[in-house]
Structures are given as structure tokens and as C-alpha cells.
Amino acid sequence: MRKRFFMPDLYLDTIYDIDLDRLVEMGIKAVLLDIDNTLVTYDDPEPTPPVLAWFSELEKRGIRIAFISNNDEARVSLFNSRLGYFHSSKSGKPSTKYYRRALEHIGTDENHAAVIGDQVFTDIVSGHLLGSYSILVNPIKDKTTLFFRSKRLLEKPILKRYRKKGPKRGV
């Protein structure tokens, strides 16, 4: 694998730091989003008002939205219940199967999509496998299980390298 395979194209603190007009300039027509720790905490069953406002800003710019999550169907369906966007649960990320289904549903391709999430080994790797622009955001409120702490520990050298040598441009 290439050294940059795990490196996001852009690394920001939150989704709100993404320059949406720049996404439009880049030809992005769809954002394929993780939910938990990217948009809301695991404790938020539905989108918060700031997240809904952010979705509205995306839609104003003609950017379509889909949720690709490894969480269970009950969680993802409840989050999406008032929105009606394409969604996938138990997606097996970093598999790109459901990302491709989302793009087909939306009517665009991987060259016009951005994958946005809080985990390198699922979201960012998925974006690279798909061939889309990848944006990593810091987790909102991390789980403290051994599994998640281990994954975050493995991500640290990648993020340190990004901060040191990452792209100077971006969204």
C-alpha cells in the first residue's frame, strides 16, 4: 500500500470547518457521511439543530447527502427518519459496496463525492478505495472501549504525519 493510503485529503476539527463553497468549486455533488462521532455523539438519536442547519447549507449548494454507517439499522434509521436520505447500516466499512450504491442512488460518481468521517481505518480508507475525496474530522466524543482506544492509538502516527506533511490546500 502507498504511504498516503491512510492519509486524509483534508483533516479538520469538525464538519463545520469544511468550506462548502470550495466543495462546489471542486465539483463535489455528494457527501457520504459517517454518523456517530462525525455528525453527532452516540448519545444523540437524531440530528441536532446545528447538523440540520449544516445539511440545509449543503442542499442549498446542490450537494446531496447519504449516510454510510457500520452501526445497526435501528440506529441509522432513527437518525435518518425525518430526513429521508439514502442510508446504509452495517456497511462493513472500509468496503465500498454501500458507498457505490449511494452514489448510484444519488446519480453521481466517485469523482464527484467526498467521504467524511472520524476514523482513518474505516472512513478514510473507504474514501481512498472508492477514489473519492476524503475528509477526516476529530471525533466528537469518543468511546472509551479498548477496541476504540486501540484504533485511536494506531491513528496517532498518521495524524501526526498529516499535521507535519499534510496538504497545505484543501477545503
Secondary structure, DSSP 4 states (H G I P E B T S, - for coil): --GGGGS-SEEESSGGGS-HHHHHHTT--EEEE--BTTTB-TT-SS--HHHHHHHHHHHHTT-EEEEE-SS-HHHHHHHHTTT--EEESS--TT--HHHHHHHHHHT--GGGEEEEES-IIIIIHHHHHHT-EEEEE--SS---SHHHHHHHHHHHHHHHHHHHHS-S---
